[in-house]
């Protein structure tokens, strides 16, 4: 069994669908033009910003492209804010994988340092390219960390590391577990808020 700390995304605008004649989804020619995807199970219009800054608009069953365009236009400010965050926090990658090498050097050392401070023993540390979580902890004491943790502020990084370390004491997300996290990392709520706001931009 492993427990993981997932990525979080900023909330996305949505609203109930209204009946209209259906139109086919449209793919844009320009990088900043929204593209439209029809989803039969969707019950409302939803905006999502892709990693490259393109806006995806989900059209619900019974919805129309015209309404989807109007919906995107009504949320132009939200789109601009999300693109600004994406630009501000997007990591700069290089061909040599310097960030991943840095993660392999720094994250295990910091994790073990925090483990010693809290009287915990880690059996093994792995650095991975995880797309859905920041870290995970197994019952055998094996902790996996997302290499992107080197791209976040140190206080946020330490929260994730302490979160996984506290799973060595409790393999759940019960109120008792969160009390352990709060004791080890008093400002963990602020760190979680940072991840909710900016985590998606680092995927």
C-alpha positions in Angstrom: 0.0 0.0 0.0 1.2 3.5 -0.8 -0.4 6.8 0.0 0.3 9.7 -2.3 0.0 13.5 -2.2 -1.8 14.4 -5.5 -1.4 17.5 -7.7 -4.1 20.1 -7.3 -5.5 22.4 -10.0 -7.0 25.8 -9.7 -10.8 25.7 -9.8 -12.1 26.1 -13.3 -15.1 28.2 -14.3 -18.3 26.2 -15.2 -21.9 26.8 -15.5 -25.0 24.7 -16.3 -25.6 23.8 -19.9 -28.6 25.1 -21.9 -30.3 23.3 -24.8 -29.0 24.3 -28.2 -28.5 22.7 -31.6 -25.2 20.7 -31.4 -22.1 21.7 -33.4 -18.9 19.8 -33.9 -15.9 20.5 -31.7 -13.5 23.0 -33.3 -9.7 22.9 -33.1 -8.0 26.3 -33.3 -5.3 27.3 -35.7 -3.9 30.0 -33.4 -2.2 28.9 -30.1 -4.3 31.3 -28.0 -7.6 30.6 -29.7 -9.9 28.3 -27.5 -10.7 24.9 -28.8 -13.9 23.1 -28.2 -14.6 19.5 -27.1 -18.0 17.9 -26.9 -18.5 15.6 -23.9 -21.7 13.6 -23.8 -21.5 13.1 -20.1 -20.8 16.7 -19.3 -23.6 18.7 -17.7 -22.1 22.1 -17.9 -19.6 24.2 -19.8 -16.1 24.0 -18.4 -12.9 25.9 -19.1 -9.5 24.3 -18.7 -6.0 25.7 -19.5 -3.6 23.3 -21.1 0.1 23.3 -20.1 0.9 25.2 -23.3 -1.6 27.9 -22.4 -4.4 26.9 -24.8 -7.9 27.1 -23.6 -10.1 24.0 -23.8 -13.9 24.5 -23.5 -16.0 21.4 -22.8 -19.4 21.6 -24.4 -22.0 19.6 -22.6 -24.7 17.4 -24.2 -27.3 19.8 -25.7 -24.8 22.7 -25.7 -23.6 24.7 -28.6 -20.3 26.2 -29.8 -21.9 29.6 -29.8 -22.7 29.4 -26.1 -19.2 27.9 -25.5 -17.5 30.9 -27.2 -19.6 33.3 -25.1 -18.8 31.3 -22.0 -15.0 31.6 -22.7 -15.4 35.4 -23.4 -17.2 35.9 -20.1 -14.2 34.3 -18.3 -11.5 36.2 -20.2 -10.1 37.6 -17.0 -9.8 34.1 -15.4 -8.0 32.9 -18.5 -5.6 35.8 -18.4 -4.8 35.1 -14.7 -4.2 31.4 -15.3 -1.9 32.1 -18.2 0.0 34.6 -16.1 0.5 32.0 -13.4 1.5 29.4 -16.0 4.2 31.8 -17.3 5.4 32.8 -13.8 5.8 29.3 -12.5 6.6 27.3 -15.6 10.0 25.6 -15.1 12.8 26.1 -17.6 14.0 22.8 -18.9 17.4 22.2 -20.5 18.6 19.3 -22.6 20.9 18.1 -19.8 18.1 17.6 -17.3 19.8 19.9 -14.8 16.6 20.2 -12.6 16.3 16.4 -12.4 19.9 16.0 -11.5 19.5 18.7 -8.8 16.5 16.8 -7.5 18.5 13.6 -7.2 21.2 15.4 -5.3 19.0 17.6 -3.0 15.7 15.9 -2.3 17.0 12.6 -0.7 19.4 14.5 1.5 16.8 16.9 2.7 14.3 14.1 3.3 16.8 12.2 5.5 17.7 15.4 7.3 14.1 16.0 8.2 13.6 12.3 9.1 16.5 12.5 11.6 15.0 15.6 13.2 11.7 13.8 13.8 13.2 10.4 14.8 12.0 8.6 11.7 13.8 6.0 9.5 13.5 6.0 5.7 14.4 2.7 4.0 14.8 4.1 0.5 14.2 7.3 -1.5 13.3 7.4 -5.2 13.1 10.5 -7.4 10.5 10.0 -10.1 8.7 11.8 -12.9 5.3 11.6 -11.4 2.4 13.4 -13.2 -0.3 13.0 -10.7 1.3 13.3 -7.3 4.1 15.1 -5.4 5.1 12.1 -3.4 4.1 8.8 -1.9 5.1 6.6 1.0 5.0 2.8 1.3 4.6 0.7 4.5 8.2 -0.5 4.0 9.5 3.1 4.5 10.2 3.6 0.8 9.4 7.2 -0.1 9.0 8.4 -3.7 9.3 12.1 -4.5 8.5 14.1 -7.6 11.6 15.7 -9.1 9.6 19.0 -9.6 9.8 19.6 -5.9 13.1 21.4 -6.6 11.1 24.0 -8.5 8.8 25.0 -5.6 9.6 27.3 -2.7 11.6 25.6 0.1 8.8 25.9 2.6 6.4 24.1 0.2 9.0 21.4 -0.6 9.5 20.8 3.1 5.8 20.4 3.6 5.6 17.7 1.0 8.6 15.9 2.5 7.1 16.1 6.0 3.8 15.0 4.8 5.3 11.8 3.4 7.4 11.3 6.5 4.4 11.5 8.8 2.9 8.6 6.8 5.6 6.5 8.5 3.6 7.1 11.7 0.1 6.9 10.2 -0.7 5.4 6.8 -3.9 7.3 6.3 -5.3 10.8 6.0 -7.3 10.8 9.2 -7.6 13.8 11.6 -4.8 12.2 13.7 -2.5 12.2 10.6 -3.2 15.9 9.9 -2.4 16.7 13.6 1.0 15.1 13.1 1.5 17.2 9.9 0.5 20.3 11.7 2.9 19.6 14.6 5.8 19.0 12.2 4.9 21.8 9.7 2.8 24.5 11.4 2.3 26.5 8.2 1.3 23.5 6.1 -2.1 25.1 5.2 -0.2 27.9 3.4 2.0 25.4 1.6 -1.1 23.4 0.5 -2.7 26.6 -0.8 0.4 27.4 -2.8 0.3 23.9 -4.4 -3.4 24.4 -5.3 -2.7 27.7 -6.9 0.5 26.9 -8.8 1.0 23.1 -8.9 -0.7 22.5 -12.2 1.7 24.9 -13.9 4.6 22.6 -13.0 3.3 19.5 -14.6 
